[in-house]
Amino acid sequence: MPSVAEFLAAEHRQCDDCFATAEEAAHLADLVGCRARFQQFQVAMERHFQKEEDTLFPAFEQATGNTMGPTRVMRLEHQQMRDALAEMNNALAGGDLEEYLGQAETLLILMQQHNIKEEQILYPMCDRMLADSADSMIQAMQD
């Protein structure tokens, strides 16, 4: 079984791939294709956020006794990304691919910075703090 860090980093890559296919459709002016791919991406992102917020973060907070540290920052960043996703969704609903791509640029920067923090700081901390429960936690987070 992979570590928590490996499992969630692999999900980051999957989300990145979904994002790239939606962005590619937008660049090709394929509104219908972009909408479909964006919906897949949005679902994947929300599923990933929920796994962290419902399973990983509470376990980390319980193990460390710290609710004001890295998990708080990650939750705030999740909300920033949800806000950007909502803006992208609104742009697509209005058929505005240019606005969509502008919002996508913002989201890409947010995702890159967020993923680095999780993959280089939070996930390794989780692997250390939650080593005994890693397998059951990964099972709980599997779709």
N, C-alpha and C positions, 0 to 999 in steps of 0.2 A: 504494500500500500504506500502511496506517495506521502510525503509530509504535508502538513497544512499549507506551508509556503508553496510547495510544488503544485498542489491541487488548485489553489486559488490563483497562482501566477498563470497556470494553464488557462484558467477561465478568462483572465485578462487578455491573453492572446486571442481567444475565441471572440471576445467582444470587439477587440481591435479589428479582427478580420471582418466581422459583420459591419462595423463602422466603415471600413474601407470599401466594401461592396456598395453600400448606400451612397457614399461620397462619389464613387465612380459613376453610378447611375445619374447623379445630379450633374456631374461634369458633362455627361453625354446628353443632357437635357431630356432624360427619360423620367418624367414626373411620376408616372404610374409605377415603374420599376423602383424608383427611389422611395416612394411611399411604402411599398411592400417591404423593401430591404430595411428601411428605417424602422418599421414596426417590429421586425425580427430583432434588430439591434436594441431597440428600446425595451423589449421584453427580456432580452438576455441581460441587459444592464440592471434592470429592476430585480431580476431573479438573483443576480450576483450581490447587489446591495442587501437584499433581504437575508441572504445566507450569512453575510457578515454581521448585519445588525441584529438578527434573531438568534444566531448560534455562536459565532466566533467572538464578537465583542463582549457579550455578557459573560462568556466563559473566561475571557482574558481579564475583565474587570473583577470578577469574583476571585480569580487566582492572585491578582496583584493588589486588590483593594483600591484600585485607582480608576475612578470614572471621569476624571478631569484631564487626563493625559491624551495619549495618541488616539484612543477610540473616539473621544469627543471631537477632536480635529477631523478624523475620518468621517464622522457623521455629518459635520458641517460641510465638508467637501462633497459628500454624497448629495446633500441638498442643493449645493451650487450646481452640480451636474444635472440633477433633476430639473432645476430651473432652466438650464440651457437646453435640455431635451424638450421641455415644454415649448420653448421658443422655436426650436427646430420643427416641432410638430405643428405649431401655429403657422409657420412659414409654408410648410407643405400643404396644410389645409387651404391656404390662400393661393397655392400654386406658385409661390415665389421661391424659385430655386436659388436665386442670387442671395436672398436673405438666409435661406437654409445653409448655403455654403459659408456665409459669414459667421453664423452661429456655430457651424461645425468646426470652424477654425478655433473658436473660443473653447468649445468642448474638448477638442483634441489637446490643447495646451493643459486644460484642467485634468484630463485623464492621464496625460503623460506625467505630470507632476505628482498626482495622487498615487499612481501605480508605483512610481519610484519610492515614495515614502512607505507604502505598504510592503513592497517586495524587499526593500533594503533595511527597513527598520521594524515595522510592526509584525510582519509574518515571521521573521526569524525570532523575535521576542516570543511570539505565540508558540513557535515550535519548542522553545526552551521551557516556557512556563506551563505548557499544556501537553507535554510529551506523553504523559500517562493516558490521556484521553484523546489523543490525536486520531486514532483509527475510528472510534465511535463518533467523533465530531465530523470527520470526513464522510462517514456513512450518513449522518444526519443531513449533510449539505448536498449529497448527491441527488440529482433530479429523479 
